[in-house]
Amino acid sequence: MNYTTSINGQWHTDYIAKTKTMDEQSLRFVIADCKEAINANPETPKADQYADEALYCLRELYQRGAIRRDTAFIMNGAKEII
């Protein structure tokens, strides 16, 4: 995976922490943006990172009670259930 690196080399941990500071509108924007980027170019080397970003944002929305556990979304033609 070719993830954007963080200062301490822990991209996933850092991004999860970042989602906790984002407002709901920002989380929803990132989800839509990542979904659009993956659908436009699923072969991009960053597709896995975009998917992780979207899922971390979805998880944060769920933890805040902003979405239900059975919320579905479509990414690259595949239905994901969280």
Secondary structure, 3 states (H helix, E strand, C coil): CCCCCCCCCCHHHHHHHHHCCCCHHHHHHHHHHHHHHHHHCCCCCCHHHHHHHHHHHHHHHHHHCCCCCCCEEEECCEEEEC
